[in-house]
Structures are given as structure tokens and as C-alpha cells.
Amino acid sequence: MTEPDGPAISSNRIRSPGIASDPAAPGGAAEEAAGSNAEEAAGSNAEVRIHDARAEGTDEDLDRSLRPSSLADFVNQKQVTEQLGVFIEAARRRGEPLDHVLLAGPPGLGKTSLAYIVAGELGVPMVQTAGPALERKGDVAAFLTALEPGSVFFIDEIHRLGRAVEETLYPAMEDGLLPVVLGQGAGARTVTLPLPPFTLIGATTRSGLLTTPMRDRFGVTHRLEHYSPDDLARIIERSAGILEVPLDASGAEAIAQRSRGTPRVANRLLKRVRDFAEVRGEGKVSEEVAAAALEMLEVDLAGLDRHDRILLETVATKFGGGPVGLSTLAVAIGEEEDTIEDVLEPFLLQQGLLKRTPRGRVLTPNAFEHLGMPIPDGAASLF
């Protein structure tokens, strides 16, 4: 459930912190670090969304949310949810904040949803921002000094934090202290501000880019894995109930089979199939309706879309199955190299349809089978 942004919200939620552009300016240290002036907040590049897991919204708002609201509702990732449940209950019994949590894994697997759930299970507010939005030390100081005791501070894409900003978090995470430099030059002095106890939850799609000092400061680390079709079918059925979409089990299975093991993709396909069912069907999502809708969307039985197939067909027909260099392939299909590496290739590699070799990209026998093409005689030696 998304709460409206604003400088002041109801009393049981935190206030949106102002962002101080210069924490070293004279005056009260806490006020300057927090940057509570509204004009400073408006001029900052930092992005913040304020949420409170304790706040009760309307039934309609809750029913329209596709995010699970508790660990019990979170499908799959049993080992993650079971461990988090133990850690949360232990922290609640001791009356302490949960230790800092790092959630890693590919996009769309539920890292943000888990952060919401942790805040909800603890019954504390949650402040959400993103790594690229924290550009200066003052940005971090503004968030940290405005937290309520026990709050969850969620940073998405935490691997994109700048080094100076990251180092500001070290004493805050370990000792609950925030060193602030006041003044400049020879007259500069450091004032250490005590912070309220809080839980930092970091989400990353590339945990290898995190520095070792940052990674080691998280007491709880979990990696989320892709979902099985059966688990995705359960998610689709739950989402269909929330969206009030008539759906039978075979329709859910058809969508789940093509969802790339990712709940976000499954929910997106469900919404598009719903549109198709309402316009060209009778409103109910059956296996036949789902298959026709996904065929229109050019998503095949393996979850490959048109762009994936163009890449495979280009390597197969123009380069004899490979090897072909990345730059050559990018020109051949009219895409940027970064798009191929970060968007198209990961799923093809996971499915065993493509290989990266020192000589370039090579199709596997599975790729030729999927395309319905014979393996070229010259390509057989590459396997």
C-alpha cells in the first residue's frame, strides 16, 4: 500500500525529512543534519517515499494491492521466510530492532515486498529510498536523524551508493552514531549525533558490486531464487482474486509457464491476459484465452518474447550458430551492447539456450531445437 508523499503525515507515521545540502553549516547540529527546512527538501534530488506498515488504509486500497502482506502470504522462498520469521519474533520479544538485512537476487522476485512485510511484522514505520537518490552525506543524515525508534530504512539498489555516502552509513549501522563535520578549514570540528535504533534493509540485484565492509555489516543476508511454475500459479490465482478476474486453474498454469520464474512478470502477463479476455473473450481467463493472449503478446511456451527470438535467430541464421562477438551481434540486431548483456542474455543463459565463450556468443543444441532448426554441420564441433 503506497502512502501519499508530503512533508507531514499522520501522527503515527514519520515526517518526510528535509534534505540538508550542507551539513557543515553552523547552528544546531541535529537540525542542520536533518535539514528540516521545507525549502531545502524541495530543492534536493533525493527521492523518498514514506510508508507506515502500522497504518490502516481503506479496504479497497488493501484489496487492490498485489503485494503479500505477511510472511505467511509470501509464496516460495521458504528458507528465507522461515528464517526471517524467527529473527523477527526474537527481536520483538527482546524489544530490540531487527538486525540489518540484505536481500539479493534478480529483479522482480519480491525483495521490496519482503521489506514491507518485515516492517509490517515488526509493527514499525518504513522509509523507502533508492541508492542513486542518496548523492551526498547530507542526504543520508537527513533520513537517519528523522527516523522513529525501531523504524525500517529501506534502500533499493544499495550497490549504487557512492563511496562517501556508504562510509557515512558504517558508524550508523554499527554504533548508532552519525559523525557530522561543522565548519570548514582549520576551525572545523566533528559532532557525533546519536541516532534512534533502526533496521537498514538493503536490496540489490548485483551483490558482487557491494564492498566487503558494507556487506559484512548486514547481520542477515538472503538471496532470492526464481519461482517454480506451481508457485507462480498460486501467485497468479491470488492476484486474480484481488483483481476480481475470473480465472481457472489451467489458465493460471498457462500464464505461469511463460512467466520466466518471476512474480512481477506473472502479474504483468495476468493483467494483459485480463484485458484480452474482456475485449475478445467472455471475461474469464481459461487456458485457451490465456494461450491466445500470450500468442498475441508474442510470448512463447518457454517465456521468450520477440526480442529473445530475434537474437537467437540472428545467431543461428546469420552466424551459423556462433561464435559471434558482442559488438557484431549488437549491430546485427540493432540493439545496444548493454541491452544485450543486461536484458536479453541473462534469461537465455539461464535456460541453456546461449553460451558465452572467449570467442563470442554460441547457441546450444537446445536453442536450435527451440527454434525448430537443424544444427549446422559446422556448429556441431562447438558443442
C-alpha positions in Angstrom: 0.0 0.0 0.0 1.5 3.3 -1.1 1.1 6.3 1.1 0.9 9.8 -0.4 4.1 11.8 -0.3 4.2 15.0 1.7 6.1 16.9 4.3 3.8 16.0 7.1 1.6 12.9 7.6 -0.5 11.5 10.4 1.0 11.3 13.9 1.7 7.6 13.8 3.9 7.9 10.8 7.2 9.7 10.4 7.7 13.0 8.7 9.4 13.4 5.4 12.8 14.6 6.3 14.2 17.8 4.8 17.5 17.2 3.0 20.3 19.4 4.1 22.6 20.5 1.3 25.4 21.4 3.7 25.5 19.6 7.0 28.6 21.6 8.0 26.6 24.9 8.2 26.6 26.5 11.7 23.7 26.1 14.0 22.1 23.2 15.9 23.8 20.0 14.7 20.7 17.8 14.7 18.6 20.4 12.9 21.3 21.0 10.3 22.0 17.3 9.8 18.3 16.6 9.3 17.7 19.6 7.1 14.2 20.1 8.3 13.7 23.2 6.3 11.0 22.5 3.7 12.6 24.6 1.1 15.8 22.6 1.3 13.8 19.4 1.0 12.0 20.7 -2.1 15.3 21.5 -3.8 17.0 18.2 -3.1 17.5 15.5 -5.7 16.9 12.8 -3.1 13.8 10.8 -3.5 11.8 9.5 -0.6 8.6 7.6 -0.2 7.2 7.3 3.3 5.2 4.2 4.3 3.8 3.0 7.6 3.1 -0.7 7.9 1.0 0.1 11.0 -1.3 2.5 9.3 -4.7 1.1 8.3 -5.9 2.1 4.8 -9.3 1.5 3.2 -10.4 -2.0 2.4 -10.3 -1.1 -1.2 -6.7 0.0 -1.1 -5.7 -3.2 0.7 -7.6 -5.4 -1.7 -6.1 -3.8 -4.7 -2.5 -4.3 -3.6 -0.9 -7.3 -5.1 2.0 -7.4 -2.6 1.7 -10.1 0.1 1.1 -8.6 3.5 2.7 -11.2 5.7 5.3 -13.9 5.7 2.6 -16.5 5.6 1.3 -15.0 2.3 4.7 -14.9 0.7 4.9 -17.8 -1.7 8.1 -19.8 -2.2 11.4 -18.8 -0.6 10.5 -21.0 2.4 14.0 -20.9 3.8 14.1 -17.1 3.6 10.7 -16.5 5.2 11.2 -19.2 7.9 14.5 -17.6 9.0 13.1 -14.1 8.9 10.1 -15.2 11.0 12.5 -16.5 13.7 14.6 -13.4 13.6 11.6 -11.0 13.7 10.0 -12.9 16.6 13.2 -12.9 18.6 13.7 -9.1 18.1 10.1 -8.5 19.1 10.5 -10.5 22.3 13.6 -8.6 23.2 12.1 -5.3 22.3 15.0 -4.6 20.0 15.2 -3.6 16.3 15.9 -6.4 13.9 19.5 -6.7 12.7 20.3 -5.1 9.4 19.1 -7.2 6.4 20.5 -7.6 2.9 18.2 -9.0 0.2 19.8 -10.0 -3.1 18.5 -11.6 -6.3 17.3 -10.9 -9.8 14.6 -8.2 -10.3 11.0 -9.0 -9.6 11.4 -11.7 -7.1 10.0 -9.9 -4.1 12.8 -8.0 -2.3 10.8 -4.8 -1.9 7.7 -6.9 -0.8 9.8 -8.6 1.9 10.9 -5.2 3.2 7.3 -4.1 3.5 6.5 -7.4 5.3 9.3 -7.0 7.8 8.1 -3.6 8.7 4.6 -4.9 9.0 5.5 -7.9 11.1 7.6 -5.6 13.4 4.8 -3.0 13.5 7.1 -0.1 12.7 7.2 2.7 10.1 9.2 2.2 6.9 11.1 4.8 5.0 12.0 3.9 1.4 14.5 5.4 -0.9 17.0 4.3 -3.6 20.8 4.2 -3.8 21.1 6.6 -6.7 19.0 9.2 -4.9 21.4 9.5 -2.0 24.1 11.6 -3.6 25.6 13.4 -0.6 26.3 12.8 3.1 23.7 15.3 4.0 21.0 13.3 2.2 21.8 10.3 4.4 22.0 12.4 7.5 18.5 13.8 6.8 16.9 10.4 6.6 18.7 8.9 9.6 18.1 11.8 12.0 14.4 11.8 11.1 13.7 8.1 11.8 11.5 7.0 14.6 12.9 4.4 17.0 12.7 0.9 15.5 12.0 2.2 12.0 12.9 0.2 8.9 15.1 2.2 6.5 14.8 0.5 3.1 17.4 1.3 0.4 16.7 -0.2 -3.0 19.6 -0.8 -5.4 22.0 -0.3 -2.5 25.0 -1.3 -4.6 24.7 2.0 -6.4 25.5 4.1 -3.3 28.6 6.4 -3.7 31.6 5.6 -1.6 31.3 8.7 0.6 27.7 8.0 1.3 28.3 4.4 2.0 31.0 5.2 4.6 28.6 7.5 6.3 26.4 4.5 7.0 29.1 2.5 8.6 29.0 4.1 12.1 25.2 4.4 11.9 24.8 0.7 11.3 27.3 -0.5 13.8 27.2 2.1 16.7 24.0 4.1 16.1 26.1 7.3 15.7 26.3 9.9 12.9 29.5 12.0 12.8 28.8 15.5 11.4 31.5 17.9 10.4 30.7 21.5 11.4 32.6 24.4 9.9 35.4 24.4 7.4 39.1 24.5 7.3 41.1 24.9 10.5 38.0 25.7 12.5 36.2 22.5 11.5 35.0 20.2 14.3 33.2 16.9 14.4 30.0 16.5 16.3 28.6 12.9 16.8 24.9 12.7 16.8 23.1 9.7 18.5 20.6 8.0 16.2 17.5 6.1 17.2 17.8 2.4 16.8 16.7 1.3 13.3 16.9 -1.6 10.9 18.5 -1.0 7.5 17.2 -3.2 4.7 19.2 -3.1 1.5 18.1 -4.7 -1.8 20.4 -5.4 -4.6 20.4 -7.1 -7.9 24.2 -7.2 -8.1 25.6 -8.2 -4.7 29.0 -8.5 -6.1 29.2 -4.8 -6.5 28.8 -4.2 -2.8 32.1 -3.5 -1.0 33.1 -6.1 1.6 32.9 -3.6 4.5 29.3 -2.8 3.6 28.3 -6.4 3.0 29.8 -7.6 6.3 27.7 -5.1 8.3 24.5 -6.9 7.5 23.6 -9.4 10.1 21.0 -11.1 8.0 21.7 -11.9 4.3 19.4 -13.7 2.0 19.3 -14.4 -1.8 16.0 -14.9 -3.5 15.7 -17.5 -6.2 13.4 -17.9 -9.2 10.0 -19.5 -8.7 8.7 -22.8 -10.0 5.6 -22.8 -12.3 3.5 -24.2 -9.5 4.4 -21.4 -7.1 3.8 -18.8 -9.8 0.3 -20.3 -10.5 -0.5 -19.8 -6.8 0.6 -16.2 -7.1 -1.4 -15.7 -10.2 -4.6 -17.2 -8.6 -4.1 -14.9 -5.6 -3.6 -11.8 -7.8 -6.6 -12.8 -9.9 -8.7 -12.9 -6.8 -7.5 -9.4 -5.7 -8.1 -8.0 -9.2 -11.5 -9.8 -9.4 -10.5 -11.6 -12.6 -12.4 -14.9 -13.3 -9.6 -17.5 -13.7 -9.5 -21.2 -13.9 -6.5 -23.4 -12.8 -5.5 -24.2 -16.4 -5.4 -20.5 -17.3 -3.2 -19.8 -14.3 -0.8 -22.6 -15.3 -0.6 -21.3 -18.9 0.5 -17.9 -17.7 2.8 -19.3 -15.0 4.6 -21.5 -17.6 5.6 -18.3 -19.6 6.5 -16.0 -16.6 10.2 -16.7 -16.5 10.1 -17.8 -12.9 9.4 -14.2 -11.8 6.2 -13.0 -9.9 6.5 -9.5 -11.4 6.3 -10.9 -14.9 3.5 -13.2 -13.9 1.4 -10.3 -12.6 2.1 -8.2 -15.7 1.1 -11.0 -18.0 -2.1 -11.6 -15.9 -3.1 -8.0 -16.4 -2.6 -8.2 -20.1 -4.4 -11.5 -20.4 -7.3 -10.0 -18.4 -7.5 -7.2 -21.0 -7.6 -9.7 -23.8 -10.3 -11.8 -22.0 -12.5 -8.7 -21.5 -12.2 -7.5 -25.1 -12.0 -10.7 -27.2 -13.4 -13.2 -24.8 -16.2 -13.5 -22.2 -14.1 -12.1 -19.4 -12.9 -15.4 -17.9 -9.3 -16.4 -18.3 -9.2 -20.0 -19.4 -6.3 -22.0 -20.9 -7.4 -21.2 -24.4 -7.9 -17.5 -23.7 -4.5 -17.3 -22.0 -2.7 -19.1 -24.8 -4.4 -16.8 -27.4 -3.5 -13.7 -25.4 0.1 -14.7 -24.9 0.4 -15.6 -28.6 -0.7 -12.1 -29.4 1.9 -10.7 -27.0 4.5 -12.9 -28.8 5.4 -14.8 -25.6 6.1 -18.4 -26.5 5.9 -21.5 -24.3 9.4 -21.1 -22.9 8.7 -17.5 -21.9 10.8 -16.0 -24.7 9.5 -12.8 -26.3 10.1 -11.5 -29.8 13.4 -9.8 -28.9 14.8 -13.0 -27.4 13.9 -15.0 -30.5 15.3 -12.3 -32.8 18.7 -12.7 -31.0 18.6 -16.5 -31.3 17.5 -16.5 -34.9 20.2 -14.0 -35.8 23.0 -16.0 -34.3 21.5 -19.2 -35.9 20.9 -17.9 -39.4 23.5 -15.2 -40.0 26.4 -16.6 -38.0 25.9 -20.3 -38.2 25.2 -20.7 -34.5 28.2 -18.7 -33.5 30.6 -17.8 -32.2 29.8 -14.1 -32.8 31.2 -11.1 -30.9 29.0 -8.9 -28.8 29.6 -5.8 -30.8 28.9 -7.6 -34.1 25.7 -9.1 -32.6 24.6 -5.7 -31.3 24.9 -4.2 -34.8 23.2 -7.2 -36.4 20.0 -6.9 -34.3 20.0 -3.2 -33.8 20.4 -3.1 -30.0 23.0 -1.6 -27.6 25.6 -3.9 -26.2 24.4 -3.1 -22.6 20.9 -4.1 -23.5 22.0 -7.5 -24.8 24.2 -8.2 -21.8 21.8 -6.9 -19.1 18.3 -7.5 -20.6 18.3 -10.2 -23.2 21.1 -12.6 -22.4 20.5 -13.5 -18.7 17.3 -15.4 -19.3 18.7 -17.1 -22.4 21.8 -18.2 -20.4 19.7 -19.5 -17.5 17.6 -21.6 -19.9 20.7 -23.1 -21.6 19.9 -21.6 -25.0 23.1 -19.4 -25.3 26.7 -19.7 -24.2 29.3 -17.0 -23.6 32.7 -18.2 -24.7 36.1 -16.4 -25.2 35.4 -16.4 -28.9 31.9 -15.0 -28.6 28.2 -16.0 -28.2 27.3 -19.5 -29.3 23.9 -21.2 -29.5 23.4 -24.5 -27.7 21.6 -27.5 -29.2 18.6 -26.6 -27.1 18.3 -23.3 -28.9 18.2 -24.9 -32.3 15.6 -27.3 -31.0 13.5 -24.5 -29.6 13.7 -22.6 -33.0 12.8 -25.8 -34.9 16.0 -25.6 -36.9 18.6 -28.2 -37.6 22.1 -27.8 -36.2 24.5 -26.7 -38.9 27.3 -29.1 -39.7 30.0 -26.6 -38.8 28.4 -25.8 -35.5 28.4 -29.3 -34.1 32.1 -29.1 -33.1 31.3 -26.1 -30.9 29.3 -28.2 -28.5 
